[in-house]
Amino acid sequence: MPAPTLSPEDIARLARRAGLPLPEHRLADVTATVNAIDSVLSSLRTLPPGDTPPAPAFSAVPRPAVPRKSS
């Protein structure tokens, strides 16, 4: 179930609760950005995790190159 869209009043209230200054003239832009990001994240939440290992399993050490077959 997608999260409800946040209103400018919701964003202003959240900014106040977080102690973040949010000028009135920026409220519409911040609201649009937050809702756009939430929309993308909502679509990612619907993806099945499958066989994807958790992030701590990532290794930045390069693996040996696999030799290519010559024709």
C-alpha positions in Angstrom: 0.0 0.0 0.0 1.5 3.3 -1.0 2.1 6.0 1.6 -0.2 9.0 1.5 1.2 12.1 -0.2 2.5 14.6 2.3 1.0 18.1 2.2 3.0 21.3 2.7 1.5 21.5 6.2 2.9 18.0 6.9 6.3 19.0 5.7 6.3 22.2 7.7 5.3 20.3 10.8 8.0 17.7 10.3 10.7 20.3 9.7 9.7 22.1 12.9 9.8 18.8 14.9 13.2 18.1 13.5 14.4 21.6 14.3 15.2 22.3 10.7 14.6 25.8 9.4 12.3 25.8 6.4 11.4 29.2 4.9 7.8 29.5 3.6 9.0 30.3 0.1 10.8 26.8 -0.1 7.9 24.8 1.3 6.3 24.0 -2.1 9.6 22.8 -3.6 10.6 20.7 -0.6 7.1 19.1 -0.5 7.3 18.2 -4.2 10.8 16.8 -3.7 9.9 14.7 -0.7 6.9 13.3 -2.4 8.9 12.5 -5.6 11.6 10.7 -3.5 8.9 8.8 -1.5 7.3 7.7 -4.8 10.5 6.2 -6.0 11.2 4.5 -2.7 7.6 3.1 -2.7 8.2 1.4 -6.0 11.5 -0.1 -4.7 9.8 -1.4 -1.6 7.5 -3.6 -3.9 10.5 -5.4 -5.4 11.1 -8.9 -4.1 14.5 -9.2 -2.4 15.2 -12.5 -4.1 18.8 -13.7 -3.8 20.3 -10.3 -3.4 22.9 -10.5 -0.6 22.8 -7.8 2.1 25.1 -4.8 1.7 27.6 -6.1 4.3 28.3 -9.0 2.0 29.7 -6.7 -0.6 33.5 -6.9 -1.2 35.4 -4.2 -3.0 38.2 -6.6 -3.7 38.3 -7.4 -7.4 37.8 -11.0 -8.5 40.3 -12.6 -10.9 39.4 -12.1 -14.5 37.7 -15.0 -16.3 39.7 -16.0 -19.3 37.8 -15.6 -22.6 37.6 -18.3 -25.2 39.5 -17.6 -28.4 37.9 -18.5 -31.7 
